[in-house]
Every structure is written in structure tokens, then in C-alpha cells.
Amino acid sequence: MATLSVTAAPTAGAGLRNDLIAAAVIAVLGTIGYFVYPDDLAFLIRVIGLAFLVISLDLVTGYCGVATLGHAALFGVGAYAAGNFCLAGVTDPILMLLIGALAGTATGLVSGLLVTRFRGLPQLVLSIAFGQLVAALANKLSSITGGSDGLAGISPGPVFGIFNFDMFGRTGYIFSVIVLLITMVALLRFARSPFALMCRAIKDDTLRTRMIGVSVYPRLLVMYCVAGAVAGLGGGLTAINTGVVGLDSVSFERSAEALIMLILGGAGNLWGALIGAILFELFHHYVSAASPFHWMILVGVLLIVVVLFFPKGLVNEVTRRIGDFRQARAAR
């Protein structure tokens, strides 16, 4: 018989300690990246932008069990919105991020109204259809999106009116790491909330949650909006740093890549989403440079190995095995 895996939230003191640890981990990772890739910060900025997309996908797939292959639409609409407002004169990076988040939320609401009403294959098909619709509109509405040429000329102003975005990407990278740190800490706290725990229960056993009086559809829709805000934030951040938004930001391939990253790191774990994005992009970065014509074969081999030996994702499996080891030591 299936059971609802809703665990109690940690105490206030433990929650604060977890938040501080999360902030410290991201700060350390950001510092390591800065010194390891001092001449390739644009690559790390791209990784951070995609990490927002994967984390957003984890909120609906890992926490709610919603199958989607059109999630890049939320990311791309946020990027286009931030870019268009910048071209219209709104150049403050913070405002651009907020605009991207609002656009992603609105797109998540529209998409969620359709996708979350169904389960299984119809849900997956609807998500693909929505993503393809957004991609087609982005290609046709060239006056807004730039079409196949992309939306170019995005030039954000200084952060807080002081720190200019430089050609080496230093300001953009530090800005991106800080935004990721704040967002990750907020989402980790959100993931411990009763609302997020109930979403996990819905994923585990939708019928039983309905039987105990839980309104499933509104909760899934709210989570879709939260995920849209996170994806839109990543899209806006990408537009700010790259200065251009292309059709690839709303493509099916981008959605599929995000799902691969989530599988690699582990669904239902925000750290898994983040680590999965980092590992996949690092693998892609080095393997595609070494073998530009055959790197997809190696990606396929990597996924087969992960699914066979780490079926719940690298982070989830490593965490489980560490827990088993500690229990075994305590039992001795």
C-alpha cells in the first residue's frame, strides 16, 4: 500500500542553520568557479542561468510529479520580457530580474492551467504543445523577439548604479552568484513549508490526498507559478548577462536538456537540480571540445550509467548511501 512521504519540517534553529550552510556552500562554489575559470566566466554565467531552469523544473516534476517537456517556455518568455523592457528604457538589472520573474509567473499560470489538469501522457503532450506554441510565436513575432536573428542590443545599467557590467563578465558573474544564493536559500526554506510537503504528498499518492480533503489542482497551479517565477528569473538573468535572447531559449531542446540535468542530479532535491546542471554543463563543456562530432554519444552513455547505477540521481543516491552508512555505524 502506498504511503504519503510527508516529513516534519525542521525546527527554526535547524532551519536557520541549514540556510546558512546553503549560503556558505554556494558562496564557496562561486568562489572556486571564479578562480578556476577566470577567463571563461561567460561559461559559468550560462551554467547559473540554466541552473535556474532546472531548479524550476524540479519544483513541478520532482516535488509535484508533473511531467513536462515544455518548461523552457517559462525561461524564454522571462528572458524576452526582460530584454524588451531593457530596450524600452528599463535598464536597472534588479527591475529586469523582477520583470523576468513576473513574465515567467504569468507564463507558468497559463501553462499550469492546462498541464496540471491532466496526468500521465496527456499532461506530457500538452506541455510539449505549449512549448512548441511559444517557440512558434517567438519565431513569428520578430518585432518583439527578433525572430531567428534574436533579440539583440540588451544593455543593462550598473548594479545599484555603481557596478558596471564589464566585457570580462566579472560583475555579471558575481551578480549571478548572489542572485542564485538568495534564490536557493529562499527555495530551500520554501521546500520545508507545509505547502511544499503537501505537494510531495500529492506526487506520492494523489488519490489519498484528495480523500483527506486536499485541493490538488490549486496547489499544483500555485507551484507552477512559483516555478515560472524561478525560470523567469533565470531567463532575465541570462538576458542581462548575454545581451541577446535567441530562439534556443524557448526550444524543445532546452526543455529536454533541463530534464536530463534533473535526472542526472536527482529529482525532488533542489541540490540535485543545481548539481545536475553544473555536472552536465561541465561534461558538455569538456567533451564537446574534445569530440565535437560525437559528444552526444558520450552524453547517452553517461545517462545510461546514471540510470543503471544511480536511478534516483547522483545527489539522492549519494545522500541515501551516506545515511545508510551512518545508520550502520550507529547500530554497531
C-alpha positions as CSV (number, residue, x, y, z in Angstrom):
1,M,0.0,0.0,0.0
2,A,1.4,3.4,-0.9
3,T,2.1,5.9,1.8
4,L,2.4,9.6,1.9
5,S,6.0,10.6,2.5
6,V,5.4,13.9,4.3
7,T,8.1,14.5,6.9
8,A,8.1,17.1,9.6
9,A,9.7,20.4,8.9
10,P,12.9,21.1,11.0
11,T,12.8,23.5,13.9
12,A,13.5,27.2,13.5
13,G,17.1,26.8,14.7
14,A,17.8,23.8,12.4
15,G,16.2,25.7,9.5
16,L,18.4,28.7,10.1
17,R,21.5,26.5,10.3
18,N,20.5,24.8,7.0
19,D,20.1,28.2,5.3
20,L,23.5,29.4,6.5
21,I,25.1,26.2,5.3
22,A,23.4,26.5,1.9
23,A,24.5,30.1,1.6
24,A,28.1,29.1,2.5
25,V,28.1,26.2,0.0
26,I,27.0,28.4,-2.9
27,A,29.5,31.1,-1.9
28,V,32.3,28.6,-1.8
29,L,31.3,27.1,-5.2
30,G,31.1,30.5,-6.7
31,T,34.5,31.5,-5.4
32,I,36.0,28.2,-6.7
33,G,34.5,28.8,-10.1
34,Y,35.8,32.4,-10.2
35,F,39.4,31.2,-9.7
36,V,39.2,28.1,-11.7
37,Y,37.7,29.8,-14.8
38,P,38.9,33.4,-14.6
39,D,39.0,33.7,-18.4
40,D,35.8,31.8,-19.0
41,L,33.3,33.4,-16.7
42,A,30.7,33.6,-19.5
43,F,30.5,29.8,-19.4
44,L,29.8,29.9,-15.6
45,I,27.2,32.6,-16.1
46,R,25.5,30.3,-18.6
47,V,25.6,27.4,-16.1
48,I,23.9,29.6,-13.4
49,G,21.2,30.7,-15.8
50,L,20.4,27.1,-16.8
51,A,20.5,26.1,-13.1
52,F,17.5,28.3,-12.5
53,L,15.6,26.5,-15.3
54,V,16.5,23.1,-13.8
55,I,15.6,24.1,-10.3
56,S,12.3,25.4,-11.6
57,L,11.6,22.1,-13.4
58,D,12.4,20.3,-10.2
59,L,9.6,22.2,-8.4
60,V,7.0,20.9,-10.7
61,T,8.4,17.5,-11.7
62,G,10.4,16.5,-8.6
63,Y,8.0,17.9,-6.0
64,C,4.6,17.6,-7.7
65,G,5.2,14.8,-10.2
66,V,4.1,16.9,-13.2
67,A,5.6,15.6,-16.4
68,T,6.6,18.4,-18.7
69,L,8.8,18.8,-21.8
70,G,7.9,22.4,-22.5
71,H,9.4,24.1,-19.4
72,A,11.9,26.2,-21.5
73,A,8.9,28.4,-22.5
74,L,8.8,29.9,-19.0
75,F,12.5,30.6,-19.1
76,G,12.5,32.1,-22.6
77,V,9.5,34.3,-22.0
78,G,11.2,35.8,-18.9
79,A,14.3,36.4,-21.0
80,Y,12.3,38.1,-23.8
81,A,10.3,40.2,-21.3
82,A,13.5,41.5,-19.5
83,G,15.2,42.2,-22.9
84,N,12.2,44.1,-24.3
85,F,11.8,46.3,-21.2
86,C,15.6,47.0,-21.3
87,L,15.3,48.1,-24.9
88,A,12.3,50.3,-23.9
89,G,14.5,52.1,-21.3
90,V,14.2,49.9,-18.1
91,T,17.9,49.2,-17.7
92,D,18.1,48.6,-13.9
93,P,19.2,44.9,-13.5
94,I,17.1,44.4,-10.4
95,L,14.0,45.6,-12.2
96,M,14.8,43.5,-15.2
97,L,15.0,40.4,-12.9
98,L,11.6,41.2,-11.4
99,I,10.1,41.7,-14.9
100,G,11.6,38.3,-16.0
101,A,10.1,36.7,-12.8
102,L,6.7,38.3,-13.4
103,A,6.7,37.2,-17.0
104,G,7.7,33.7,-16.0
105,T,5.0,33.6,-13.4
106,A,2.3,34.7,-15.9
107,T,3.5,32.0,-18.4
108,G,3.5,29.4,-15.6
109,L,0.0,30.3,-14.8
110,V,-1.2,30.0,-18.4
111,S,0.7,26.7,-18.9
112,G,-0.3,25.3,-15.5
113,L,-4.0,25.9,-16.1
114,L,-3.7,23.4,-18.9
115,V,-1.0,21.0,-17.9
116,T,-1.9,20.4,-14.3
117,R,-5.5,19.3,-15.1
118,F,-4.2,16.0,-16.5
119,R,-1.8,13.3,-15.6
120,G,0.5,11.0,-17.5
121,L,0.7,11.0,-21.3
122,P,-1.9,13.8,-21.9
123,Q,0.0,16.0,-19.5
124,L,3.3,15.4,-21.3
125,V,1.7,16.0,-24.7
126,L,0.1,19.3,-23.5
127,S,3.4,20.5,-22.1
128,I,5.1,19.8,-25.4
129,A,2.4,21.5,-27.4
130,F,2.5,24.6,-25.2
131,G,6.3,24.8,-25.5
132,Q,6.1,24.4,-29.3
133,L,3.4,27.1,-29.5
134,V,5.6,29.6,-27.6
135,A,8.6,28.7,-29.8
136,A,6.5,29.3,-32.9
137,L,5.2,32.6,-31.6
138,A,8.8,33.7,-30.8
139,N,9.8,32.9,-34.3
140,K,6.9,34.7,-35.9
141,L,6.7,37.8,-33.7
142,S,10.0,39.2,-34.9
143,S,9.1,42.7,-33.9
144,I,9.1,41.6,-30.3
145,T,11.6,38.7,-30.2
146,G,13.9,39.5,-33.2
147,G,12.8,36.2,-34.8
148,S,15.6,33.9,-35.9
149,D,18.1,36.8,-35.5
150,G,17.4,37.0,-31.8
151,L,16.6,40.0,-29.6
152,A,19.9,41.9,-29.5
153,G,21.1,45.2,-28.1
154,I,20.2,44.5,-24.5
155,S,22.5,46.7,-22.4
156,P,21.6,46.8,-18.7
157,G,22.8,49.6,-16.5
158,P,25.1,49.3,-13.5
159,V,24.0,47.3,-10.5
160,F,22.7,49.7,-7.8
161,G,24.0,52.4,-10.1
162,I,27.6,51.6,-9.2
163,F,28.9,48.3,-10.6
164,N,29.0,48.3,-14.4
165,F,28.8,45.1,-16.4
166,D,32.3,44.6,-17.9
167,M,33.3,42.6,-21.0
168,F,35.1,40.0,-18.9
169,G,31.9,39.1,-17.1
170,R,33.2,39.7,-13.6
171,T,30.3,41.9,-12.4
172,G,27.8,39.6,-14.2
173,Y,29.3,36.5,-12.6
174,I,29.3,38.0,-9.0
175,F,25.8,39.3,-9.6
176,S,24.6,35.9,-10.8
177,V,26.1,34.1,-7.9
178,I,24.4,36.4,-5.4
179,V,21.1,36.1,-7.1
180,L,21.5,32.3,-7.1
181,L,22.4,32.3,-3.4
182,I,19.4,34.4,-2.4
183,T,17.0,32.3,-4.6
184,M,18.4,29.0,-3.4
185,V,18.1,29.9,0.3
186,A,14.6,31.1,-0.2
187,L,13.6,28.0,-2.1
188,L,15.1,25.7,0.4
189,R,13.1,27.4,3.1
190,F,10.0,27.1,0.8
191,A,10.7,23.4,0.3
192,R,10.4,22.9,4.0
193,S,7.0,24.6,4.2
194,P,3.7,22.7,4.7
195,F,2.7,23.7,1.2
196,A,5.7,22.1,-0.4
197,L,5.4,19.0,1.8
198,M,1.8,18.6,0.7
199,C,2.9,18.8,-2.9
200,R,5.2,15.9,-2.2
201,A,2.2,14.0,-0.8
202,I,0.2,14.8,-4.0
203,K,3.1,13.4,-6.0
204,D,3.2,10.2,-3.9
205,D,-0.5,9.5,-3.8
206,T,-2.9,11.9,-5.5
207,L,-6.0,9.8,-4.7
208,R,-5.3,9.6,-1.0
209,T,-4.6,13.4,-0.7
210,R,-8.0,14.0,-2.4
211,M,-9.6,11.7,0.1
212,I,-8.3,13.6,3.1
213,G,-9.7,16.8,1.7
214,V,-6.8,18.4,-0.1
215,S,-7.5,20.5,-3.1
216,V,-4.9,19.1,-5.6
217,Y,-5.4,21.3,-8.6
218,P,-5.0,24.7,-7.0
219,R,-1.8,23.6,-5.2
220,L,-0.3,22.3,-8.5
221,L,-1.2,25.6,-10.2
222,V,0.4,27.6,-7.4
223,M,3.6,25.5,-7.6
224,Y,3.6,26.0,-11.4
225,C,3.5,29.8,-10.8
226,V,6.4,29.6,-8.3
227,A,8.4,27.5,-10.8
228,G,7.5,30.1,-13.5
229,A,8.9,32.9,-11.3
230,V,12.2,30.9,-10.8
231,A,12.5,30.1,-14.5
232,G,11.7,33.7,-15.5
233,L,14.3,34.9,-13.0
234,G,16.9,32.7,-14.8
235,G,15.8,33.9,-18.2
236,G,16.0,37.6,-17.1
237,L,19.5,36.9,-15.6
238,T,20.6,35.3,-18.9
239,A,19.3,38.2,-20.9
240,I,21.2,40.7,-18.6
241,N,24.5,38.9,-19.0
242,T,24.5,37.8,-22.6
243,G,22.8,40.9,-24.1
244,V,20.9,38.8,-26.6
245,V,18.0,36.4,-26.4
246,G,17.7,33.7,-29.1
247,L,15.1,31.1,-30.1
248,D,17.1,28.5,-28.4
249,S,15.9,29.9,-25.1
250,V,12.3,28.6,-25.8
251,S,13.3,25.5,-27.8
252,F,12.3,21.9,-27.1
253,E,16.0,21.0,-26.9
254,R,16.4,23.4,-24.0
255,S,13.5,21.7,-22.2
256,A,14.9,18.3,-22.9
257,E,18.4,19.3,-21.7
258,A,16.9,20.6,-18.4
259,L,15.1,17.3,-17.8
260,I,18.4,15.4,-18.5
261,M,20.2,17.6,-15.9
262,L,17.5,17.0,-13.4
263,I,17.7,13.2,-13.9
264,L,21.4,13.4,-13.6
265,G,21.4,15.3,-10.3
266,G,18.2,13.8,-8.8
267,A,14.6,15.0,-8.9
268,G,12.8,16.1,-5.7
269,N,16.0,17.7,-4.4
270,L,16.9,21.3,-5.1
271,W,20.6,20.5,-4.5
272,G,20.2,17.7,-7.1
273,A,18.9,20.1,-9.6
274,L,21.7,22.5,-9.0
275,I,24.5,19.9,-9.0
276,G,22.9,18.2,-12.1
277,A,23.0,21.4,-14.1
278,I,26.7,22.0,-13.1
279,L,27.8,18.5,-13.8
280,F,26.0,18.3,-17.2
281,E,27.4,21.6,-18.4
282,L,30.9,20.8,-17.3
283,F,30.7,17.4,-19.0
284,H,29.3,19.1,-22.1
285,H,32.0,21.8,-22.0
286,Y,34.9,19.4,-22.0
287,V,33.6,16.5,-24.0
288,S,32.2,18.7,-26.8
289,A,35.6,20.4,-27.1
290,A,37.4,17.1,-27.2
291,S,35.0,15.4,-29.6
292,P,32.7,18.0,-31.2
293,F,31.0,15.4,-33.5
294,H,30.5,12.6,-31.1
295,W,29.9,14.2,-27.7
296,M,26.1,13.3,-27.7
297,I,27.1,9.6,-27.8
298,L,29.1,10.1,-24.6
299,V,26.2,12.0,-23.0
300,G,24.0,9.0,-23.8
301,V,26.5,6.7,-22.2
302,L,26.6,8.9,-19.1
303,L,22.8,8.8,-18.8
304,I,22.7,5.0,-19.1
305,V,25.3,4.7,-16.4
306,V,23.5,7.1,-14.1
307,V,20.1,5.4,-14.6
308,L,21.6,1.9,-14.1
309,F,23.7,2.7,-11.0
310,F,22.1,5.9,-9.6
311,P,18.4,5.6,-10.6
312,K,17.3,8.4,-8.3
313,G,20.1,10.7,-9.4
314,L,23.6,11.3,-8.2
315,V,22.8,13.6,-5.3
316,N,19.9,11.5,-4.0
317,E,21.8,8.2,-4.2
318,V,24.9,9.6,-2.6
319,T,22.8,11.1,0.2
320,R,21.0,7.8,0.7
321,R,24.2,5.8,0.9
322,I,25.8,8.2,3.4
323,G,22.6,7.9,5.5
324,D,22.8,4.1,5.3
325,F,26.5,4.2,6.3
326,R,25.8,6.4,9.3
327,Q,22.9,4.1,10.4
328,A,25.2,1.1,10.1
329,R,27.9,2.7,12.2
330,A,25.4,3.8,14.8
331,A,24.0,0.2,15.0
332,R,27.4,-1.3,15.8
